[in-house]
């Protein structure tokens, strides 16, 4: 579910950290594996 949510966020142009605020699976994945903003 987290991967799907990450893809949805990218397709909508929403930063992952923002999208994760309302998507618990994505939030957990970011918490576990971290998140690096692309330049």
N, CA, C and O atoms as a Maestro MAE file, in Angstrom:
{
 s_m_m2io_version
 :::
 2.0.0
}

f_m_ct {
 s_m_title
 :::
 protein
 m_atom[156] {
  # First column is atom index #
  i_m_mmod_type
  r_m_x_coord
  r_m_y_coord
  r_m_z_coord
  i_m_residue_number
  s_m_chain_name
  s_m_pdb_residue_name
  s_m_pdb_atom_name
  i_m_atomic_number
  :::
  1 25 0.823 -1.195 0.000 1 A "UNK " " N  " 7
  2 3 0.000 0.000 0.000 1 A "UNK " " CA " 6
  3 2 0.868 1.260 0.000 1 A "UNK " " C  " 6
  4 15 0.516 2.257 -0.630 1 A "UNK " " O  " 8
  5 25 1.986 1.216 0.696 2 A "UNK " " N  " 7
  6 3 2.848 2.398 0.782 2 A "UNK " " CA " 6
  7 2 3.430 2.767 -0.576 2 A "UNK " " C  " 6
  8 15 3.541 3.946 -0.909 2 A "UNK " " O  " 8
  9 25 3.801 1.763 -1.354 3 A "UNK " " N  " 7
  10 3 4.369 2.041 -2.679 3 A "UNK " " CA " 6
  11 2 3.312 2.686 -3.563 3 A "UNK " " C  " 6
  12 15 3.598 3.648 -4.275 3 A "UNK " " O  " 8
  13 25 2.098 2.163 -3.519 4 A "UNK " " N  " 7
  14 3 1.002 2.735 -4.304 4 A "UNK " " CA " 6
  15 2 0.756 4.186 -3.889 4 A "UNK " " C  " 6
  16 15 0.542 5.049 -4.740 4 A "UNK " " O  " 8
  17 25 0.784 4.448 -2.597 5 A "UNK " " N  " 7
  18 3 0.571 5.804 -2.101 5 A "UNK " " CA " 6
  19 2 1.695 6.727 -2.542 5 A "UNK " " C  " 6
  20 15 1.447 7.889 -2.864 5 A "UNK " " O  " 8
  21 25 2.916 6.235 -2.562 6 A "UNK " " N  " 7
  22 3 4.043 7.047 -3.028 6 A "UNK " " CA " 6
  23 2 3.878 7.390 -4.505 6 A "UNK " " C  " 6
  24 15 4.163 8.513 -4.922 6 A "UNK " " O  " 8
  25 25 3.421 6.427 -5.290 7 A "UNK " " N  " 7
  26 3 3.189 6.676 -6.717 7 A "UNK " " CA " 6
  27 2 2.069 7.693 -6.902 7 A "UNK " " C  " 6
  28 15 2.182 8.601 -7.725 7 A "UNK " " O  " 8
  29 25 0.987 7.543 -6.138 8 A "UNK " " N  " 7
  30 3 -0.128 8.497 -6.217 8 A "UNK " " CA " 6
  31 2 0.348 9.906 -5.886 8 A "UNK " " C  " 6
  32 15 -0.018 10.865 -6.566 8 A "UNK " " O  " 8
  33 25 1.163 10.031 -4.844 9 A "UNK " " N  " 7
  34 3 1.678 11.344 -4.456 9 A "UNK " " CA " 6
  35 2 2.505 11.948 -5.584 9 A "UNK " " C  " 6
  36 15 2.362 13.128 -5.904 9 A "UNK " " O  " 8
  37 25 3.367 11.141 -6.183 10 A "UNK " " N  " 7
  38 3 4.210 11.627 -7.278 10 A "UNK " " CA " 6
  39 2 3.363 12.059 -8.468 10 A "UNK " " C  " 6
  40 15 3.634 13.090 -9.084 10 A "UNK " " O  " 8
  41 25 2.342 11.279 -8.792 11 A "UNK " " N  " 7
  42 3 1.483 11.607 -9.931 11 A "UNK " " CA " 6
  43 2 0.688 12.891 -9.693 11 A "UNK " " C  " 6
  44 15 0.367 13.620 -10.631 11 A "UNK " " O  " 8
  45 25 0.376 13.154 -8.415 12 A "UNK " " N  " 7
  46 3 -0.374 14.368 -8.070 12 A "UNK " " CA " 6
  47 2 0.542 15.564 -7.823 12 A "UNK " " C  " 6
  48 15 0.071 16.692 -7.677 12 A "UNK " " O  " 8
  49 25 1.854 15.313 -7.777 13 A "UNK " " N  " 7
  50 3 2.799 16.392 -7.524 13 A "UNK " " CA " 6
  51 2 2.834 16.837 -6.074 13 A "UNK " " C  " 6
  52 15 3.206 17.971 -5.772 13 A "UNK " " O  " 8
  53 25 2.442 15.933 -5.173 14 A "UNK " " N  " 7
  54 3 2.413 16.238 -3.743 14 A "UNK " " CA " 6
  55 2 3.671 15.656 -3.099 14 A "UNK " " C  " 6
  56 15 4.000 14.495 -3.347 14 A "UNK " " O  " 8
  57 25 4.385 16.438 -2.276 15 A "UNK " " N  " 7
  58 3 5.562 15.903 -1.588 15 A "UNK " " CA " 6
  59 2 5.182 14.704 -0.708 15 A "UNK " " C  " 6
  60 15 4.116 14.694 -0.093 15 A "UNK " " O  " 8
  61 25 6.051 13.706 -0.654 16 A "UNK " " N  " 7
  62 3 5.753 12.499 0.119 16 A "UNK " " CA " 6
  63 2 5.470 12.792 1.583 16 A "UNK " " C  " 6
  64 15 4.557 12.211 2.170 16 A "UNK " " O  " 8
  65 25 6.247 13.691 2.177 17 A "UNK " " N  " 7
  66 3 6.030 13.978 3.597 17 A "UNK " " CA " 6
  67 2 4.646 14.582 3.834 17 A "UNK " " C  " 6
  68 15 4.037 14.330 4.874 17 A "UNK " " O  " 8
  69 25 4.146 15.365 2.898 18 A "UNK " " N  " 7
  70 3 2.794 15.928 3.019 18 A "UNK " " CA " 6
  71 2 1.744 14.835 2.828 18 A "UNK " " C  " 6
  72 15 0.781 14.753 3.591 18 A "UNK " " O  " 8
  73 25 1.928 14.007 1.821 19 A "UNK " " N  " 7
  74 3 0.968 12.946 1.501 19 A "UNK " " CA " 6
  75 2 0.891 11.940 2.648 19 A "UNK " " C  " 6
  76 15 -0.173 11.383 2.922 19 A "UNK " " O  " 8
  77 25 2.010 11.712 3.308 20 A "UNK " " N  " 7
  78 3 2.060 10.741 4.403 20 A "UNK " " CA " 6
  79 2 1.243 11.177 5.613 20 A "UNK " " C  " 6
  80 15 0.860 10.341 6.431 20 A "UNK " " O  " 8
  81 25 0.974 12.460 5.738 21 A "UNK " " N  " 7
  82 3 0.194 12.943 6.882 21 A "UNK " " CA " 6
  83 2 -1.205 12.334 6.913 21 A "UNK " " C  " 6
  84 15 -1.798 12.207 7.983 21 A "UNK " " O  " 8
  85 25 -1.734 11.958 5.756 22 A "UNK " " N  " 7
  86 3 -3.082 11.392 5.698 22 A "UNK " " CA " 6
  87 2 -3.095 9.951 5.197 22 A "UNK " " C  " 6
  88 15 -4.162 9.393 4.941 22 A "UNK " " O  " 8
  89 25 -1.914 9.343 5.055 23 A "UNK " " N  " 7
  90 3 -1.813 7.964 4.572 23 A "UNK " " CA " 6
  91 2 -0.867 7.197 5.483 23 A "UNK " " C  " 6
  92 15 0.353 7.287 5.353 23 A "UNK " " O  " 8
  93 25 -1.454 6.435 6.415 24 A "UNK " " N  " 7
  94 3 -0.668 5.811 7.480 24 A "UNK " " CA " 6
  95 2 0.375 4.814 6.983 24 A "UNK " " C  " 6
  96 15 1.456 4.721 7.563 24 A "UNK " " O  " 8
  97 25 0.072 4.066 5.919 25 A "UNK " " N  " 7
  98 3 1.044 3.090 5.425 25 A "UNK " " CA " 6
  99 2 2.294 3.793 4.903 25 A "UNK " " C  " 6
  100 15 3.417 3.365 5.170 25 A "UNK " " O  " 8
  101 25 2.087 4.870 4.161 26 A "UNK " " N  " 7
  102 3 3.212 5.646 3.641 26 A "UNK " " CA " 6
  103 2 4.000 6.264 4.796 26 A "UNK " " C  " 6
  104 15 5.231 6.273 4.775 26 A "UNK " " O  " 8
  105 25 3.306 6.770 5.784 27 A "UNK " " N  " 7
  106 3 3.973 7.362 6.950 27 A "UNK " " CA " 6
  107 2 4.852 6.330 7.654 27 A "UNK " " C  " 6
  108 15 5.973 6.639 8.055 27 A "UNK " " O  " 8
  109 25 4.345 5.107 7.804 28 A "UNK " " N  " 7
  110 3 5.129 4.050 8.460 28 A "UNK " " CA " 6
  111 2 6.358 3.679 7.643 28 A "UNK " " C  " 6
  112 15 7.435 3.460 8.197 28 A "UNK " " O  " 8
  113 25 6.198 3.608 6.332 29 A "UNK " " N  " 7
  114 3 7.331 3.266 5.467 29 A "UNK " " CA " 6
  115 2 8.415 4.335 5.553 29 A "UNK " " C  " 6
  116 15 9.602 4.017 5.627 29 A "UNK " " O  " 8
  117 25 8.010 5.588 5.542 30 A "UNK " " N  " 7
  118 3 8.977 6.687 5.655 30 A "UNK " " CA " 6
  119 2 9.667 6.637 7.012 30 A "UNK " " C  " 6
  120 15 10.872 6.865 7.116 30 A "UNK " " O  " 8
  121 25 8.893 6.337 8.048 31 A "UNK " " N  " 7
  122 3 9.449 6.235 9.401 31 A "UNK " " CA " 6
  123 2 10.501 5.121 9.467 31 A "UNK " " C  " 6
  124 15 11.549 5.283 10.092 31 A "UNK " " O  " 8
  125 25 10.209 3.995 8.819 32 A "UNK " " N  " 7
  126 3 11.108 2.837 8.874 32 A "UNK " " CA " 6
  127 2 12.339 3.007 7.990 32 A "UNK " " C  " 6
  128 15 13.458 2.734 8.425 32 A "UNK " " O  " 8
  129 25 12.142 3.456 6.756 33 A "UNK " " N  " 7
  130 3 13.243 3.499 5.790 33 A "UNK " " CA " 6
  131 2 13.793 4.888 5.527 33 A "UNK " " C  " 6
  132 15 14.834 5.027 4.885 33 A "UNK " " O  " 8
  133 25 13.116 5.913 6.009 34 A "UNK " " N  " 7
  134 3 13.585 7.273 5.800 34 A "UNK " " CA " 6
  135 2 13.108 7.856 4.482 34 A "UNK " " C  " 6
  136 15 12.472 7.178 3.675 34 A "UNK " " O  " 8
  137 25 13.425 9.109 4.284 35 A "UNK " " N  " 7
  138 3 12.976 9.831 3.099 35 A "UNK " " CA " 6
  139 2 13.983 10.921 2.784 35 A "UNK " " C  " 6
  140 15 14.341 11.716 3.652 35 A "UNK " " O  " 8
  141 25 14.432 10.957 1.559 36 A "UNK " " N  " 7
  142 3 15.363 11.982 1.108 36 A "UNK " " CA " 6
  143 2 14.687 12.731 -0.025 36 A "UNK " " C  " 6
  144 15 14.303 12.138 -1.033 36 A "UNK " " O  " 8
  145 25 14.542 14.050 0.148 37 A "UNK " " N  " 7
  146 3 13.919 14.850 -0.906 37 A "UNK " " CA " 6
  147 2 14.853 14.961 -2.097 37 A "UNK " " C  " 6
  148 15 16.031 15.277 -1.936 37 A "UNK " " O  " 8
  149 25 14.336 14.701 -3.294 38 A "UNK " " N  " 7
  150 3 15.175 14.884 -4.483 38 A "UNK " " CA " 6
  151 2 15.474 16.361 -4.704 38 A "UNK " " C  " 6
  152 15 14.699 17.231 -4.307 38 A "UNK " " O  " 8
  153 25 16.578 16.624 -5.325 39 A "UNK " " N  " 7
  154 3 16.965 18.023 -5.565 39 A "UNK " " CA " 6
  155 2 16.298 18.534 -6.815 39 A "UNK " " C  " 6
  156 15 16.494 19.689 -7.191 39 A "UNK " " O  " 8
  :::
 }
 m_bond[155] {
  # First column is bond index #
  i_m_from
  i_m_to
  i_m_order
  :::
  1 1 2 1
  2 2 3 1
  3 3 4 2
  4 3 5 1
  5 5 6 1
  6 6 7 1
  7 7 8 2
  8 7 9 1
  9 9 10 1
  10 10 11 1
  11 11 12 2
  12 11 13 1
  13 13 14 1
  14 14 15 1
  15 15 16 2
  16 15 17 1
  17 17 18 1
  18 18 19 1
  19 19 20 2
  20 19 21 1
  21 21 22 1
  22 22 23 1
  23 23 24 2
  24 23 25 1
  25 25 26 1
  26 26 27 1
  27 27 28 2
  28 27 29 1
  29 29 30 1
  30 30 31 1
  31 31 32 2
  32 31 33 1
  33 33 34 1
  34 34 35 1
  35 35 36 2
  36 35 37 1
  37 37 38 1
  38 38 39 1
  39 39 40 2
  40 39 41 1
  41 41 42 1
  42 42 43 1
  43 43 44 2
  44 43 45 1
  45 45 46 1
  46 46 47 1
  47 47 48 2
  48 47 49 1
  49 49 50 1
  50 50 51 1
  51 51 52 2
  52 51 53 1
  53 53 54 1
  54 54 55 1
  55 55 56 2
  56 55 57 1
  57 57 58 1
  58 58 59 1
  59 59 60 2
  60 59 61 1
  61 61 62 1
  62 62 63 1
  63 63 64 2
  64 63 65 1
  65 65 66 1
  66 66 67 1
  67 67 68 2
  68 67 69 1
  69 69 70 1
  70 70 71 1
  71 71 72 2
  72 71 73 1
  73 73 74 1
  74 74 75 1
  75 75 76 2
  76 75 77 1
  77 77 78 1
  78 78 79 1
  79 79 80 2
  80 79 81 1
  81 81 82 1
  82 82 83 1
  83 83 84 2
  84 83 85 1
  85 85 86 1
  86 86 87 1
  87 87 88 2
  88 87 89 1
  89 89 90 1
  90 90 91 1
  91 91 92 2
  92 91 93 1
  93 93 94 1
  94 94 95 1
  95 95 96 2
  96 95 97 1
  97 97 98 1
  98 98 99 1
  99 99 100 2
  100 99 101 1
  101 101 102 1
  102 102 103 1
  103 103 104 2
  104 103 105 1
  105 105 106 1
  106 106 107 1
  107 107 108 2
  108 107 109 1
  109 109 110 1
  110 110 111 1
  111 111 112 2
  112 111 113 1
  113 113 114 1
  114 114 115 1
  115 115 116 2
  116 115 117 1
  117 117 118 1
  118 118 119 1
  119 119 120 2
  120 119 121 1
  121 121 122 1
  122 122 123 1
  123 123 124 2
  124 123 125 1
  125 125 126 1
  126 126 127 1
  127 127 128 2
  128 127 129 1
  129 129 130 1
  130 130 131 1
  131 131 132 2
  132 131 133 1
  133 133 134 1
  134 134 135 1
  135 135 136 2
  136 135 137 1
  137 137 138 1
  138 138 139 1
  139 139 140 2
  140 139 141 1
  141 141 142 1
  142 142 143 1
  143 143 144 2
  144 143 145 1
  145 145 146 1
  146 146 147 1
  147 147 148 2
  148 147 149 1
  149 149 150 1
  150 150 151 1
  151 151 152 2
  152 151 153 1
  153 153 154 1
  154 154 155 1
  155 155 156 2
  :::
 }
}
